[in-house]
Amino acid sequence: MSPLASLPVLNARIRAGEITPSEIVEGCLRRIDECESGIQAWAYLAREEAQREAALLSGELKTKGPRGPLHGIPFGVKDIFDTAGMPTEWGSPLGRGRLPGEDAALVTQLRRAGAIVLGKTHTTAFAYYDPGPTRNPHNLAHTPGGSSSGSAAAVAAGMIPFALGSQTQGSVLRPASFCGIVGLKPTFGRLPLQGVLPFAASLDHAGLFTRTVEDMIFLWKALGNDVAERLPQTRLAFVPWPPDGGLEAEMSEAMNECRERLRAGGAKVTEVILPQSFIALSQATRTVMKYEGARFHAERFREHGERIGAALAALVQEGLSIPEEDYRRALQVMESCRREMTGLSSEHTIWLTPAALGAAPEGLASTGDPRCNLPFTALGVPALTLPFARSKKGLPLGLQLTAPAGRDDLLLAAALACESMFGSLPVS
């Protein structure tokens, strides 16, 4: 069966005995064999391990029933999440041959629900800016974004139904936008980070990729979370973003069209002008990221120098020079903006902003600019990228939806309503 089938359909057909986990895994492997040489999404393909696990789960289904709602469904794991007995090399030659003894907590949770690890997806080196080999499935001459490059590309290309990513700046939301899929960065701390390579503890989030909002809702529920069954009266607030400029003309035009489409669909749409303090938020967040990231990677830099990656080496050198008082002030700015956002947003407000400055840039030297996502990472609020338009060259454009902290359920319900107004965007 094609891995392009939705998660609810895969789950229903597995439970009905119409398809086995082994058949689903083989379908994914066939798709990977067809297009992996061009896209290069996988750092390690666990072909034999996944086949063995699928055979075990196929047998269990007959004797014990399903382990959970993801029984027999394969997924990809960003190569900074530990996987027992499989390489976790952090996107760097310095991690080559590293074999963790345990799974990361989120991988364990998914395995318990019956999901099958199909392999490890490429990341930029140590989940920073130094790119890996992955290309955008829509146009191989363009970046898929980063740092969750392989996860986003694999889902967009139909190699797997879902994948894990992580975000410290925009590493889930931006690749989802560039690749034309749905990316979710939940409320800070909502998904566990044990067994995931850290970068900046004040900003690190685990995240998820699926092809549609319906799939994301199914996955979110499979992880034990709630989603509002009926969307309450919700205000959609368009926010001029990013506050420091840089939005490309195509994205600006698409956002204007988006606003009118939502209004025509009956949505209550308003506009929100952010206070000046939010302009300082982006710089404060970068200060926190550099300060914390530099100190986490300092020993590695002292030992290996630029072998950790040229961009990461530059960050360490800059970050180590930041005085602690500047770091503390930046944390205070972040906290102040969190309080201000709470005051700006009623409980049922969804903010709508671009998920990226524009379509995926040409070339693989850069993974794009995270400035559209960075402040919402700092605020710790749940955010989701929804594909909603295409550029003149046919590349996807993503809409970013955010909700108040802790209202992941509202965010997903609102995203589903918006997706129904747009129609799902074909991604391969």
C-alpha positions as a printed Julia matrix, in Angstrom:
428×3 Matrix{Float64}:
   0.0     0.0    0.0
   1.2     3.5   -0.75
   2.72    5.4    2.19
   0.73    8.37   0.85
  -2.43    6.98   2.49
  -3.53    8.99   5.51
  -2.77    7.82   9.04
  -6.46    7.2    9.86
  -6.83    5.1    6.68
  -3.67    3.11   7.4
  -4.81    2.49  10.97
  -8.31    1.38   9.89
  -7.03   -0.97   7.2
  -4.46   -2.55   9.51
  -7.09   -3.2   12.17
  -9.5    -4.61   9.58
  -6.84   -7.04   8.35
  -6.86   -5.51   4.85
  -3.14   -4.77   4.96
  -0.23   -5.83   7.16
   2.57   -3.78   8.7
   4.99   -5.7    6.47
   3.15   -4.55   3.35
   3.21   -0.92   4.52
   6.95   -1.05   5.23
   7.61   -2.57   1.81
   5.55    0.2    0.2
   7.68    2.83   1.95
  10.9     1.09   0.94
   9.8     0.94  -2.7
   9.08    4.66  -2.67
  12.47    5.36  -1.07
  14.21    3.24  -3.7
  12.47    5.29  -6.4
  13.52    8.77  -5.29
  16.15    8.68  -2.53
  19.1     9.0   -4.89
  17.94   12.48  -5.87
  16.49   13.71  -2.57
  18.95   12.15  -0.1
  16.68   12.34   2.92
  18.13    9.38   4.85
  21.29    9.29   6.94
  20.58    5.63   7.81
  17.87    3.44   6.33
  16.92    0.68   8.78
  15.66   -1.62   6.04
  16.26   -4.97   7.73
  15.39   -3.77  11.23
  12.08   -2.33  10.01
  11.24   -5.49   8.09
  11.86   -7.61  11.2
   9.78   -5.28  13.38
   6.97   -5.24  10.81
   6.89   -9.06  10.71
   6.72   -9.14  14.53
   3.9    -6.6   14.6
   2.04   -8.45  11.84
   2.12  -11.57  14.01
   1.12   -9.67  17.16
  -1.89   -8.24  15.38
  -3.28  -11.74  14.91
  -2.52  -13.01  18.41
  -2.71   -9.98  20.73
  -4.29   -7.17  18.72
  -2.71   -3.76  18.05
  -0.27   -2.19  20.5
  -1.8     1.2   19.85
  -3.16    3.53  17.18
   0.14    3.6   15.25
   0.53   -0.2   15.1
   2.6    -1.08  12.06
   3.03    2.48  10.73
   6.63    3.48   9.83
   8.19    6.84  10.64
  11.47    8.7   10.24
  13.64   10.01  13.07
  15.82   13.11  12.81
  19.4    12.09  13.41
  19.75   13.94  16.7
  17.2    11.65  18.43
  18.83    8.58  19.96
  17.73    5.22  18.58
  18.86    2.01  20.29
  21.19    0.0   18.09
  20.93    2.42  15.15
  23.45    5.16  14.38
  22.74    8.61  15.8
  25.52   10.73  14.34
  24.16   14.3   14.68
  24.71   15.12  11.0
  28.47   15.27  11.52
  31.48   13.06  10.74
  32.46   13.64  14.37
  29.53   11.46  15.42
  30.27    8.67  12.97
  29.78    5.21  14.43
  27.88    6.4   17.5
  25.36    3.71  18.54
  23.11    4.7   21.48
  22.0     2.02  23.9
  18.53    3.5   24.42
  15.85    5.25  22.44
  15.0     8.89  23.0
  11.86    9.25  25.12
   9.68   10.32  22.18
  10.88    7.4   20.05
  10.02    5.06  22.94
   6.55    6.59  23.17
   5.93    6.06  19.46
   7.23    2.49  19.52
   4.86    1.71  22.39
   2.01    2.96  20.22
   3.12    0.43  17.59
   5.09    2.66  15.21
   8.14    1.34  13.35
  11.41    3.26  13.02
  12.26    3.17   9.3
  15.54    5.0    9.78
  17.36    8.22  10.58
  16.84   11.35   8.51
  19.53   13.86   7.63
  20.02   16.95   9.77
  22.35   19.89   9.4
  25.52   19.41  11.47
  24.57   19.36  15.17
  21.18   20.82  14.09
  22.68   24.21  13.22
  23.26   25.94   9.85
  25.93   23.77   8.18
  23.79   21.96   5.55
  23.51   18.25   4.9
  22.96   16.68   1.47
  19.14   16.71   1.39
  17.31   18.4   -1.49
  13.78   19.75  -1.85
  11.44   17.13  -3.4
   9.65   19.85  -5.41
  12.84   21.01  -7.11
  16.14   19.31  -6.4
  18.0    22.56  -7.04
  16.42   24.12  -3.93
  16.94   23.64  -0.2
  14.39   21.7    1.87
  15.16   23.98   4.81
  16.82   22.95   8.04
  17.8    21.71  10.39
  15.13   18.97  10.11
  15.93   18.66   6.41
  15.58   14.93   5.86
  12.42   14.52   7.92
  10.55   17.22   6.0
  11.77   16.0    2.61
  10.96   12.35   3.33
   7.38   13.14   4.33
   6.91   15.53   1.39
   8.2    12.91  -1.06
   5.81   10.26   0.25
   8.57    8.06   1.65
   6.97    7.88   5.11
   3.65    8.97   6.67
   5.26   11.03   9.44
   8.61   12.02  10.95
  10.24   13.61  13.98
  12.05   16.92  13.94
  13.3    19.5   16.4
  13.34   23.29  16.56
  15.49   25.85  18.34
  14.82   28.68  15.85
  12.68   27.53  12.9
  13.83   24.0   12.18
  10.36   22.42  11.97
   8.16   25.25  10.73
  10.49   26.49   7.96
  11.25   23.08   6.35
   7.52   22.29   6.45
   6.87   25.53   4.58
   9.59   24.89   1.99
   8.47   21.29   1.42
   4.71   21.91   1.39
   3.7    19.77   4.38
   2.35   20.27   7.89
   4.85   20.89  10.68
   3.93   21.2   14.36
   6.04   22.79  17.09
   3.98   22.19  20.23
   3.96   24.28  23.39
   7.42   24.38  24.98
   8.01   21.21  27.0
   4.94   19.38  25.66
   6.99   16.67  23.89
   9.91   15.08  25.76
  13.51   15.88  24.84
  15.3    13.16  26.79
  17.73   11.46  24.45
  17.79   14.37  21.97
  21.01   16.31  21.32
  20.5    19.71  23.01
  21.36   23.07  21.53
  19.83   25.79  23.71
  17.77   24.5   26.62
  15.61   27.63  26.85
  14.48   27.22  23.23
  14.69   23.55  22.21
  11.45   21.87  21.11
  10.65   18.47  19.63
   8.34   18.62  16.61
   6.34   16.54  14.13
   5.84   16.39  10.35
   2.82   14.98   8.49
   1.29   15.51   5.07
  -2.05   16.91   6.3
  -3.63   18.42   9.4
  -5.9    15.36   9.67
  -2.77   13.21   9.96
  -1.27   15.59  12.52
  -4.4    15.41  14.65
  -4.36   11.61  14.49
  -0.68   11.56  15.49
  -1.21   14.09  18.27
  -4.02   11.97  19.73
  -1.9     8.82  19.37
   0.66   10.5   21.63
  -2.02   10.87  24.3
  -3.09   14.47  23.69
  -6.49   16.06  23.21
  -7.84   18.03  20.25
 -10.96   20.16  20.37
 -13.7    18.16  18.62
 -15.55   21.33  17.72
 -13.82   24.62  17.03
 -15.1    27.29  19.43
 -15.69   30.86  18.3
 -12.18   31.74  17.24
 -10.6    35.0   16.12
  -8.02   34.72  13.36
  -5.57   37.58  13.77
  -3.26   38.51  10.89
  -0.03   39.98  12.22
   2.4    42.05  10.11
   5.44   39.78  10.25
   8.35   39.68  10.61
   8.63   43.0   12.46
  12.15   43.59  11.14
  11.1    43.17   7.49
  12.45   41.0    4.71
   9.23   39.36   3.49
   9.39   38.5   -0.21
   6.78   39.95  -2.58
   5.28   36.57  -3.51
   4.69   35.66   0.13
   3.24   39.09   0.89
   0.79   38.77  -2.01
  -0.13   35.23  -0.99
  -0.83   36.36   2.58
  -3.17   39.08   1.29
  -5.02   36.52  -0.82
  -5.14   34.16   2.15
  -6.83   36.79   4.29
  -9.55   37.29   1.67
 -10.08   33.56   1.16
 -10.59   33.04   4.87
 -13.04   35.92   5.07
 -14.91   34.56   2.06
 -15.07   31.21   3.85
 -16.83   32.81   6.8
 -13.87   33.15   9.18
 -13.71   36.08  11.58
 -10.48   37.79  10.57
  -8.9    40.79  12.28
  -5.45   42.36  12.35
  -3.13   42.82  15.31
  -0.29   45.34  15.5
   2.42   44.17  17.84
   4.0    46.45  20.44
   7.49   47.79  19.73
   8.91   45.46  22.37
   8.45   42.53  19.99
  11.06   43.99  17.65
  13.62   43.41  20.42
  12.43   39.82  20.89
  14.22   38.43  17.85
  17.59   39.83  18.88
  17.08   38.73  22.49
  16.29   35.21  21.31
  19.41   35.08  19.17
  21.45   36.2   22.19
  20.0    33.38  24.31
  20.57   30.81  21.56
  24.18   31.87  20.98
  24.99   32.04  24.68
  23.53   28.63  25.52
  24.58   26.93  22.28
  28.16   28.14  22.62
  28.47   26.77  26.11
  27.01   23.41  25.18
  29.38   23.01  22.21
  32.44   24.77  23.7
  34.36   21.62  24.6
  33.62   20.08  21.21
  34.89   23.26  19.52
  38.07   23.33  21.61
  38.81   19.74  20.57
  37.81   19.87  16.9
  37.71   23.53  15.81
  35.91   24.16  12.53
  35.42   20.42  12.0
  32.2    20.87  14.0
  31.01   23.02  11.05
  32.02   26.5   10.01
  28.73   28.11  11.03
  28.63   26.37  14.41
  32.27   27.23  15.09
  31.5    30.9   14.43
  28.52   30.73  16.79
  30.63   29.22  19.58
  33.24   31.93  19.28
  30.64   34.69  19.26
  28.5    33.11  21.97
  31.39   32.65  24.4
  32.06   36.39  24.2
  28.51   37.32  25.31
  28.54   38.57  28.93
  26.23   36.83  31.37
  24.42   40.11  32.11
  23.48   40.42  28.41
  22.17   36.86  28.49
  20.09   37.57  31.62
  18.63   40.71  30.04
  17.71   38.72  26.93
  15.9    36.15  29.06
  13.98   39.0   30.7
  12.92   40.33  27.27
  11.65   36.88  26.34
   9.67   36.6   29.56
   8.24   40.11  29.2
   7.08   39.36  25.63
   5.44   36.15  26.8
   3.39   38.15  29.28
   2.54   40.74  26.63
   1.38   38.07  24.2
  -0.93   36.67  26.85
  -2.45   40.12  27.2
  -2.77   40.58  23.44
  -4.48   37.24  22.86
  -7.82   36.15  24.17
  -8.06   32.44  24.93
  -9.44   31.76  21.45
  -7.11   33.83  19.31
  -5.09   32.25  16.49
  -2.31   34.4   15.04
  -1.59   34.02  11.32
   1.83   34.92   9.93
   4.08   33.72   7.09
   5.97   30.52   7.93
   8.97   31.72   5.92
  10.09   34.83   4.07
   9.16   33.16   0.78
   9.6    29.9   -1.11
  12.64   27.66  -0.64
  15.78   29.46  -1.83
  17.72   28.01  -4.74
  20.92   26.18  -3.88
  21.99   24.02  -0.95
  24.51   26.35   0.69
  21.82   27.85   2.95
  18.75   26.34   4.62
  16.92   29.68   4.68
  16.16   32.41   7.2
  14.28   31.5   10.43
  13.21   35.02  11.39
   9.48   34.29  10.8
   9.58   31.43  13.32
  12.2    32.48  15.85
  10.04   34.76  18.04
   7.3    32.13  18.4
   9.91   29.6   19.47
  11.03   32.07  22.14
   7.45   32.63  23.27
   7.03   28.89  23.78
   3.59   28.92  22.14
   2.33   26.12  19.87
   2.85   26.84  16.17
   1.95   24.99  12.99
   2.86   25.4    9.33
   0.07   24.81   6.82
   0.74   24.78   3.04
  -1.6    27.3    1.42
  -0.15   28.56  -1.88
   2.61   28.15  -4.44
   5.2    30.49  -5.88
   5.37   31.29  -9.59
   8.03   28.55  -9.87
   5.64   26.03  -8.31
   7.34   25.87  -4.9
   5.15   25.67  -1.77
   4.41   28.59   0.54
   3.44   27.98   4.16
   1.11   29.78   6.54
   2.14   29.83  10.22
  -0.61   29.52  12.84
   0.07   30.1   16.53
  -2.14   29.78  19.59
  -1.77   30.74  23.25
   0.59   28.57  25.29
  -0.99   25.27  26.22
  -3.71   25.52  23.57
  -2.27   22.97  21.14
  -5.78   21.51  20.93
  -7.21   24.82  19.7
  -4.34   25.29  17.23
  -4.97   21.93  15.57
  -8.71   22.49  15.37
  -8.18   25.91  13.78
  -5.62   24.48  11.34
  -8.1    21.83  10.25
 -10.74   24.5    9.62
  -8.27   26.6    7.6
  -7.09   23.59   5.6
 -10.69   22.8    4.63
 -11.03   26.35   3.26
  -7.79   26.16   1.25
  -8.03   22.57   0.06
  -4.99   20.41   0.66
  -1.93   21.37  -1.38
  -0.51   18.48  -3.46
   3.05   17.9   -2.31
   4.57   15.45  -4.77
